[in-house]
Amino acid sequence: MLLVGHVLFSWLGILKESPKKVSKSGDVVSGELLFSGYDGENRIIGCTDLNISRSFTVLLGILTNKLYFISNPREPVTLQTEHGFLVKAGKDDGCQLGTADDTT
């Protein structure tokens, strides 16, 4: 488990505080990144100050699975996936766009 602000690592079920900090200018975190939901009503992750023609991307496992936005007039938020997009309601499939079939 890793919490931003205080870096905690879970190793054999024992939490240990690390003297390492996550860099504000960029860093790589291995393992889970969790945010506490105990204080406050809302957690926001993202960017709110994009200049024109700049983009913000959230990668989902590989470079071809991503949610991104380019700050241009009338530019939509884009979800790009390698094998389609599936919306689930509980355990039921609600809607699927695209396919996981690599043969076509």
N, C-alpha and C positions, 0 to 999 in steps of 0.2 A: 504494500500500500504506500502511495506517495501523496503527501499533502503539500500544496504550494505554500510557501512561506517557511514551513519547517519540513525538511525533507526526511521522510520516514521510509525505511525499507523493511519489508516483511521477509524474514529468513527463518525457516523452520518454525513458523508461528510466533516468533519473538520480534517485537518492534524495537528497532534501534534508531536513535537520532543520529544523523550524519552531519558532519561539519560542512558538507558541500551545500551550496546554494544554487538555485536555478538562475542563470544569467538573464537579465532583463533584455539584453540585446540579441539573444538567440542561444539556444542550447538544445541538446538531445536528452530526452528522459527515457530510460528503459524501464519497463514494468508498467504498472497501472498509474494513472493520474486521476485522483479522486478529489472532488470538492465537497466540503462539508455542507450539509443542508440544514444544520441546526439553527444557526443565527440568520435573521433576515427572512424575507419572503420570496426572494427571487435570486437566481444565479444567472449571470449574463456572460457569455463567452463570445468574443468576436471583435470587430473593428468598427468604429463609428466616424472615422475621420479620413476616409479615402478621397484622394484628389482625383480629378478626371483622368481617365485612362489607366488608373491603378486598379489592381484586383486583390481579392481576398479569397483564399482557397482553404478548404478543410479536406484533407486526404482521408480516405477510408480504406486503409489496408494496402492499396497499390495506387500508382499514379493515375490509372485509368478509372478509378472509383473516387469521385470527388464531388463536392458541393462548392460552387464558386460563383463569384459576382465580380463583374467588371464595371467600374464606375463611369458609365457613359449614359447620356440621356436615353430613356426608354429601353435600356438593356435589362433583360430578365435575369433572375437568379437561375443558375443552371445546375442540375444534378446529372452528372455524367457517370455511367456505369459500364462495366465490362460485360455483364451478363444480364442486363435488365434491372427493373425496379419492382419490388413487391411490397404492397401495403397489406398489413395484417391487422385484424381485429380479434384480439384474444389469440386463440390458436387457429382461427380460420383465415384463409387467404381472401382478401377483399378485392384487390385489383392488381394485375401484373402488367407492366409495360416492358416490351422487349422479351428476349428469350435467353436461356442459358445454353441453347443448342448451338454448338460450334460448327455443325456440319453445313449450315446454310450460308 
